[in-house]
Amino acid sequence: MNARTNIQILNGPNGAPAFVVIPYADYIREHEGKGDYIPHEVVSLMVDNDWTPVRAWREHLGLTQSGMAERLGVSQSAYAQQEVSGKLRKTSREKIAAALGIDAELLNL
């Protein structure tokens, strides 16, 4: 059977399976709605650079401001203003979270 899969099994020193690696997007999709998982990298970006959660998530996911603006149907400058805002409206937060593919609660810090 040669079915393609997005997972990778890593064996330990004894040759037995020890870890399973899945694409990040699949992991996020499986954990949507739980709202309790923020990757260490996102927290580090926020703390080290004094960034908002929106910017930290965007950078973590490798997206540009222009790319986010396109996903949201707004101009890059309009998105840039939202990204630095410490207080997003609930509807804006939900739209941005959907564009990032994460739960809106993860932007509520």
SULJOWO-V687396 format. One line per field, one symbol per residue. ss: DSSP state (2 for helix, 1 for strand, 0 for the rest). psi: psi as a letter, one per 20 degrees, with the letter a starting at -180 (. if undefined). Layout:
ss: ???
psi: ???
This chain:
ss: 0000001111100000111111022222220000000002222222222000222222220000222222220002222222220000022222222222000222200
psi: plpqqjqpppqahjiqphqppqqghgggghjqihjjooqhhggghgghilqrhgggggghjkqrhggggghikrrhhgghghhipinqqghggggggghikrphhijm.
